Amino acid sequence: IGPADTHAGPSHAISFDLVTGVAAFETLEPEWDALFAASGRPTQVFQTFAWNWHWCRHYLPASGSRAHLAIVTGRLNGKLILIWPLVLERVFGLRRLAWMGDPVSQYGDVLVAPEAQDDATLLAAWTFALRATRADLAHLRKVRDDAIAARAMNRLAAKVIATEQAPYLDLAAVADTGACQQLLASKGRRNRRRHERRLADRGPISVHVPASGGAAAELARDAIDLKRDALAGKGQISRAFADDRLKAFFADVASGHDRPVPCRVAALRSGGDTAAIQITLDCKGHRFLHVTVYARAFEKFGAGALLLEREVQTSFEDAVAAFDLLAPMHPYKMEFAGSTVAVRDYTLAASLRGRFYAAIALSGRQRAKTYVEGLPAPVRRYLASLMAVRSALKTGSLPS
């Protein structure tokens, strides 16, 4: 536990602490779970204790490395009412705050009880975080416009350096099974039926959903391997998927062992072959599509869209209120989604050096990404292979 501070909240003094060690983080488990059960939103699925515990196991470097936990906690009369889950990273000699859970977490946010949702408390918690960590800047990615953290960032005049849209489908507004089928029929259904007939000619179509355990873990590993293959085929670059820790993380989450996370791994099969795999997470009546991929051999059959259609139908039957396809927005997602929410990356400098880094490095990242995406596919494939090797050297393992 790091330095402590107090803030005069709406009615009583709120005390802040900084949790910097894994052991101290683990002692928070019952209180963290209680706060999430009472006040957590469905879209804060990536702020659950179990999810971040698995992240610590796979992503938090060993002691003495360049990244450490920097979790801000707030207590009112001893009760945990605020968790700002952060890590402190060393980048080019700077101290940078980022979300705990990056890059596997797709939404970043602050957990707060009702008595800590006022702007004054949020800003006091952030001021404490900067003072306790002596951070030069913060780089908080993937913050939804309706997140509590977004309100804090806007009050702090944080700079937006990237914006994406996350599509979602409001299943709570669908009256019955017939209405759900009609909804799915509204966009792209004719094309999916044509693909379905072609796939059926190849062999029987089935959906396989293994229970948690070894089979689910193995299917999750297969999903990551297929995603890597798909990215390589398109010449696309992804640091997250090039890192073997991502595959190990999802295998553990899918297995359901040790701090279970509600996770579903589904595979569309044609005969005895896997055509597509999707990994979804459940939280408080919402379902989140985290990984979706099809085998390159089944691209012409529209296997990914066929599995997604079945998963949306299954979600409705499971009484899921919203099916969130996460950012970024792709045309195939909009065949199913009815709405979108903006998801933004924020940067906030706390020192002159941090301001310089944010202006030069972070603000230029999106321009560099756009430039790379415009390069010829062979060049992008070469850069992707270099990134995979770099990731392997960094983590001490070769991508499998």
Salt bridges, closest charged atoms under 4 A:
ASP5 OD2 - ARG131 NH2 1.91
GLU29 OE1 - ARG259 NH2 2.95
GLU31 OE2 - ARG75 NH1 2.58
GLU89 OE1 - ARG96 NH2 2.94
ASP102 OD1 - ARG141 NH1 2.65
ASP119 OD1 - ARG151 NH1 2.30
ASP119 OD2 - ARG155 NH1 2.81
ASP136 OD2 - ARG353 NH2 3.48
ASP145 OD1 - ARG344 NE 2.80
ASP146 OD2 - ARG144 NH2 2.81
GLU196 OE1 - ARG193 NE 2.74
GLU196 OE2 - ARG310 NH2 2.52
GLU218 OE1 - ARG221 NH1 2.99
ASP225 OD1 - LYS247 NZ 3.00
ASP229 OD1 - ARG296 NH2 2.91
ASP243 OD2 - ARG245 NH2 2.63
ASP244 OD1 - ARG228 NH2 2.58
ASP252 OD2 - ARG57 NH1 3.20
ASP252 OD2 - HIS58 NE2 2.74
ASP273 OD2 - ARG202 NH2 2.58
ASP282 OD1 - ARG287 NE 2.69
GLU309 OE2 - ARG189 NH1 2.93
GLU309 OE2 - ARG192 NE 3.26
GLU309 OE1 - ARG193 NH2 2.63
GLU311 OE1 - ARG264 NE 2.72
ASP318 OD2 - ARG287 NH2 3.29
ASP324 OD2 - ARG144 NH1 3.27
GLU335 OE1 - ARG192 NH1 2.99
ASP345 OD2 - ARG141 NE 3.92
